[in-house]
Amino acid sequence: MDGLELRVSPTVSAEQWLADFSGALQAREPARLAGLFAEKECWWRDILAFTWDLHTTAGASAIAERLLPTLAAAAPRKLQLAPGRTPPRLVKRAGTPNIEALFSFETAVGPCTGVVRLVPDRGGLRAWTLMTALDEIRGHEDLAGGRHWQDVDWKRNFGGENWADRRRQETGYAGRDPEVLVVGAAQAGLMVSARLRMLGLDALTIDREPRLGDSWRRRYHALTLHNETRVNHFPYMPFPRSFPVFIPKDMLANWFELYAEAMELNVWTGTELTAASYDQADRRWTVRLKRAGEDERVMRVKHIVFCNGVSTIHKMPKLPGLEEFRGTVVHSGDYGSGLDWTGKRALVLGTGTSGHDVAQDLAVSGAAEVSLIQNGPTLVVSLKEAQAPYALYDEDISFEDCDLLAASFPFPVYRRSHQQLTKKNAEVDRALLEGLKRRGFQLTSGPDGTGWQIMYGQRGGGYYFDAGCSQMVVDGKVGLIQMAAIERFCADGARLKDGTVHKADLIVLATGYQGQKEAVRPVLGDAITDRIGPVWGFDAEGELAGMWRPTGQPGLWFLAGGLAQCRIYSKVLALQIKARQLGLVP
Ligand SMILES: Cc1cc2nc3c(=O)[nH]c(=O)nc-3n(C[C@H](O)[C@H](O)[C@H](O)COP(=O)(O)OP(=O)(O)OC[C@H]3O[C@@H](n4cnc5c(N)ncnc54)[C@H](O)[C@@H]3O)c2cc1C
């Protein structure tokens, strides 16, 4: 491979590095440890194995400095190439050729896995990136290993309780409170709920909607997932191979019901968390649950996991003159189907995914006229090119190894690889993007050209995966107005600065959603909410702030994101809660 000449095989090279690393960990010598990392640039990402948190550390001496104080408690040992997993390979990541090796080791807490990438440095091979992750807590292993069903005493106890009786007791919570309350039973809530259950924790998952999947069911009629099924599997229970490449929203919604049943999750629908207070001395929450058709239930729980969604509270911009508009104003979150607007004129404010999807739906459903209003530059990438970040999942390795590798990139490498992908995507999509520019559409490639993934982590949107609407804009089937050209909204639609009125019967505000933290404020109050700290957006190390890791408020957690993110990090979150329940975290 370019720039990487090997004297021995990747396996022998990786084994040698692991032996040296193991020796340096035993010796606890800072210089020896630092010497194993590349001089020009190197990072270590730890996911609970040494730091009980998610941290990315840059630079050889900083890595040694952070790692050394953890060694007495972690007591790492048995470092070796991970048995039965992808062997060391020569790969190129973010343009850098390297030997990528999966390894396993043990700490005082349990079995761990890691990924190291070795590059030539000072005449040898040194670590360019290192990731270490806790896999399981010894003695409290994931029940999905199959042991769950082997020791049930009632399975042949005729005349006694059967499975259905047990499930009724479990989900009834008569005279007992759960250890964990999960608020929100969409993908994030269901996945973490399954992880918690498989770790033997008693978790109740609630949702204010009457039926599981309603958060997706209620989204606009035309919605189909924008990333492919092969990367969106739920933990423990992958989608059947017969599923379509892009899952329609109602099909996903129905899957939630199947999943909750099959994974035996304790779910209360029609149940809303209305208030929660924290008893500092007892380290427990008192939560008030409003249940449809039943009395309010007050419970005491150790942990609350908010899976209340990043797309729950609509952002409603203040637009001059909008109150004078005589037609219908609706947020994209409440928009139904274009079939209700056949023959009518519509303006759609916002050029992210929802704005484009809604405009396209209106146009193909026979609206007389549809125009997008653009308020700022938008990243556009064709649906095909938008799958590029998932190329890892096309490598001929197990799905489990793909997930491990996906979590193994330190933020600066992840960022660099997205910069490169974004450039490549723009070349492939050149004709489409040129066409949009000719129409006056303002394009961006994200901060420093880092593309949609970084925009998603920073602000949760600002891009469109073109599923056909961009070509409609290019062809003039969907009109385009720049917000800067609008003077104000008026009774008939939008009055432009040149004096013309763009008439409309419907204005759709595809203006996005407020963050998860603002959604919990009415329930938790200002004092607790302000203590939480930032939620979402990258911190100084490039880790997502407040997501699947401790927040400023003990016993309070958040999980959100796309399906793949929820699958990977629901495990990280569940392990942290289990560890706290066991008293393992200092
Ligand atoms: C239009 C659109 C398209 C998207 N397409 C994709 C895609 O293609 N691929 C992808 O990976 N992601 C996609 N996403 C992003 C993300 O996957 C979804 O937003 C997803 O719904 C997030 O799941 P969630 O579990 O975090 O929250 P949500 O689905 O938003 O669910 C939150 C749940 O919490 C409940 N809740 C909130 N507060 C309370 C309370 N106090 N008490 C009880 N219940 C409460 C709500 O009723 C709701 O059911 C899309 C998002 C949108 C808006």
Ligand as a Chemical Component Dictionary entry (heavy atoms), coordinates in Angstrom:
data_LIG
# 
_chem_comp.id                   LIG 
_chem_comp.type                 NON-POLYMER 
_chem_comp.pdbx_formal_charge   0 
_chem_comp.three_letter_code    LIG 
# 
loop_
_chem_comp_atom.comp_id 
_chem_comp_atom.atom_id 
_chem_comp_atom.alt_atom_id 
_chem_comp_atom.type_symbol 
_chem_comp_atom.charge 
_chem_comp_atom.model_Cartn_x 
_chem_comp_atom.model_Cartn_y 
_chem_comp_atom.model_Cartn_z 
_chem_comp_atom.pdbx_ordinal 
LIG C1  C1  C 0 -38.293 14.086 8.971  1  
LIG C2  C2  C 0 -37.208 13.292 9.632  2  
LIG C3  C3  C 0 -36.539 12.294 8.908  3  
LIG C4  C4  C 0 -35.529 11.530 9.521  4  
LIG N1  N1  N 0 -34.921 10.542 8.823  5  
LIG C5  C5  C 0 -33.956 9.771  9.391  6  
LIG C6  C6  C 0 -33.331 8.700  8.703  7  
LIG O1  O1  O 0 -33.590 8.481  7.554  8  
LIG N2  N2  N 0 -32.401 7.941  9.347  9  
LIG C7  C7  C 0 -32.064 8.169  10.641 10 
LIG O2  O2  O 0 -31.231 7.438  11.200 11 
LIG N3  N3  N 0 -32.617 9.211  11.303 12 
LIG C8  C8  C 0 -33.550 10.005 10.728 13 
LIG N4  N4  N 0 -34.122 11.054 11.415 14 
LIG C9  C9  C 0 -33.517 11.434 12.705 15 
LIG C10 C10 C 0 -33.891 10.533 13.892 16 
LIG O3  O3  O 0 -33.569 9.200  13.622 17 
LIG C11 C11 C 0 -35.345 10.672 14.217 18 
LIG O4  O4  O 0 -35.602 11.999 14.623 19 
LIG C12 C12 C 0 -35.816 9.698  15.298 20 
LIG O5  O5  O 0 -37.201 9.783  15.419 21 
LIG C13 C13 C 0 -35.179 9.966  16.638 22 
LIG O6  O6  O 0 -35.567 8.951  17.503 23 
LIG P1  P1  P 0 -35.651 9.173  19.049 24 
LIG O7  O7  O 0 -35.953 7.857  19.657 25 
LIG O8  O8  O 0 -34.421 9.879  19.506 26 
LIG O9  O9  O 0 -36.835 10.228 19.277 27 
LIG P2  P2  P 0 -38.293 10.443 18.668 28 
LIG O10 O10 O 0 -38.592 9.541  17.546 29 
LIG O11 O11 O 0 -38.422 11.912 18.450 30 
LIG O12 O12 O 0 -39.219 10.008 19.854 31 
LIG C14 C14 C 0 -39.257 10.647 21.106 32 
LIG C15 C15 C 0 -40.405 10.065 21.869 33 
LIG O13 O13 O 0 -40.401 10.607 23.184 34 
LIG C16 C16 C 0 -41.733 10.806 23.595 35 
LIG N5  N5  N 0 -41.741 11.799 24.682 36 
LIG C17 C17 C 0 -41.153 13.019 24.687 37 
LIG N6  N6  N 0 -41.333 13.618 25.871 38 
LIG C18 C18 C 0 -42.068 12.785 26.646 39 
LIG C19 C19 C 0 -42.568 12.836 27.987 40 
LIG N7  N7  N 0 -42.374 13.894 28.789 41 
LIG N8  N8  N 0 -43.258 11.777 28.456 42 
LIG C20 C20 C 0 -43.471 10.698 27.667 43 
LIG N9  N9  N 0 -43.018 10.586 26.398 44 
LIG C21 C21 C 0 -42.307 11.614 25.884 45 
LIG C22 C22 C 0 -42.448 11.263 22.328 46 
LIG O14 O14 O 0 -43.822 10.996 22.377 47 
LIG C23 C23 C 0 -41.747 10.404 21.253 48 
LIG O15 O15 O 0 -42.433 9.215  20.950 49 
LIG C24 C24 C 0 -35.155 11.817 10.853 50 
LIG C25 C25 C 0 -35.821 12.825 11.555 51 
LIG C26 C26 C 0 -36.842 13.559 10.962 52 
LIG C27 C27 C 0 -37.531 14.644 11.746 53 
# 
loop_
_chem_comp_bond.comp_id 
_chem_comp_bond.atom_id_1 
_chem_comp_bond.atom_id_2 
_chem_comp_bond.value_order 
_chem_comp_bond.pdbx_ordinal 
LIG C1  C2  SING 1  
LIG C2  C3  SING 2  
LIG C2  C26 DOUB 3  
LIG C3  C4  DOUB 4  
LIG C4  N1  SING 5  
LIG C4  C24 SING 6  
LIG N1  C5  DOUB 7  
LIG C5  C6  SING 8  
LIG C5  C8  SING 9  
LIG C6  O1  DOUB 10 
LIG C6  N2  SING 11 
LIG N2  C7  SING 12 
LIG C7  O2  DOUB 13 
LIG C7  N3  SING 14 
LIG N3  C8  DOUB 15 
LIG C8  N4  SING 16 
LIG N4  C9  SING 17 
LIG N4  C24 SING 18 
LIG C9  C10 SING 19 
LIG C10 O3  SING 20 
LIG C10 C11 SING 21 
LIG C11 O4  SING 22 
LIG C11 C12 SING 23 
LIG C12 O5  SING 24 
LIG C12 C13 SING 25 
LIG C13 O6  SING 26 
LIG O6  P1  SING 27 
LIG P1  O7  DOUB 28 
LIG P1  O8  SING 29 
LIG P1  O9  SING 30 
LIG O9  P2  SING 31 
LIG P2  O10 DOUB 32 
LIG P2  O11 SING 33 
LIG P2  O12 SING 34 
LIG O12 C14 SING 35 
LIG C14 C15 SING 36 
LIG C15 O13 SING 37 
LIG C15 C23 SING 38 
LIG O13 C16 SING 39 
LIG C16 N5  SING 40 
LIG C16 C22 SING 41 
LIG N5  C17 SING 42 
LIG N5  C21 SING 43 
LIG C17 N6  DOUB 44 
LIG N6  C18 SING 45 
LIG C18 C19 SING 46 
LIG C18 C21 DOUB 47 
LIG C19 N7  SING 48 
LIG C19 N8  DOUB 49 
LIG N8  C20 SING 50 
LIG C20 N9  DOUB 51 
LIG N9  C21 SING 52 
LIG C22 O14 SING 53 
LIG C22 C23 SING 54 
LIG C23 O15 SING 55 
LIG C24 C25 DOUB 56 
LIG C25 C26 SING 57 
LIG C26 C27 SING 58 
# 
